[in-house]
Amino acid sequence: MEQFFAQHHWLIGASWLLMLAWLLPWKGVALWKSARNHHLKWFIAILILNTFAILDIFYIFAIARRAEKRKLLEENLNE
């Protein structure tokens, strides 16, 4: 295994770039949505925990979506 990586050391750099290309957009969107929705506990969890975007994707599609729907309903009721 060590020989493989010694001969193909560029794979390590490429792997890091692929991981960053996957993680950063998800983390950015999740942090932005949690801050906008005033979800401090979620913001801290997403910021600190590295779950390879699983927690970020869950927040975006489950928690944030629910909060945004609730906010729209409240705005419609207030009109």
C-alpha positions in Angstrom: 0.0 0.0 0.0 2.8 2.4 0.9 4.4 1.7 -2.5 1.2 2.5 -4.3 0.9 5.9 -2.6 4.6 6.6 -3.1 4.2 6.1 -6.8 0.8 7.9 -7.0 1.2 10.7 -4.4 -0.9 13.0 -6.5 -4.0 10.9 -5.6 -3.8 12.2 -2.0 -4.0 15.8 -3.2 -6.7 15.0 -5.7 -8.7 13.2 -3.0 -8.5 16.2 -0.7 -9.6 18.5 -3.5 -12.6 16.3 -4.3 -13.6 16.1 -0.6 -13.4 19.9 -0.3 -15.4 20.4 -3.5 -18.1 18.2 -2.0 -18.0 19.4 1.6 -17.6 23.2 1.4 -20.8 24.0 -0.7 -23.0 21.8 1.6 -21.4 23.3 4.8 -21.7 26.8 3.5 -25.4 26.5 2.6 -26.2 24.7 5.8 -24.4 27.3 7.9 -26.1 30.1 6.0 -29.6 28.6 6.4 -29.1 27.9 10.1 -27.9 31.4 10.8 -30.8 32.9 8.8 -33.3 30.7 10.7 -31.8 31.7 14.1 -30.9 28.0 14.8 -27.9 28.6 17.0 -27.5 25.0 18.2 -27.7 23.7 14.6 -25.2 26.3 13.5 -22.7 25.2 16.2 -23.2 21.5 15.4 -22.7 22.0 11.7 -19.7 24.2 12.3 -17.9 21.8 14.7 -18.9 18.3 13.5 -17.4 16.9 10.4 -19.9 14.3 9.1 -18.8 14.4 5.5 -21.9 16.6 4.7 -24.5 14.1 6.1 -25.6 16.4 8.9 -25.4 19.4 6.5 -27.7 17.8 4.0 -30.1 16.6 6.7 -30.4 20.2 8.0 -30.9 21.7 4.6 -33.6 19.3 3.4 -35.3 18.5 6.7 -35.0 21.2 9.4 -34.4 24.3 7.3 -37.2 23.5 4.9 -39.6 23.0 7.8 -38.6 26.3 9.3 -38.9 28.1 6.0 -42.5 26.7 5.5 -43.4 27.7 9.0 -42.1 31.2 8.4 -44.1 31.6 5.2 -47.3 30.4 6.9 -46.8 33.0 9.7 -46.2 35.7 7.1 -49.3 34.7 5.2 -51.4 34.7 8.4 -50.2 38.2 9.4 -51.2 39.7 6.0 
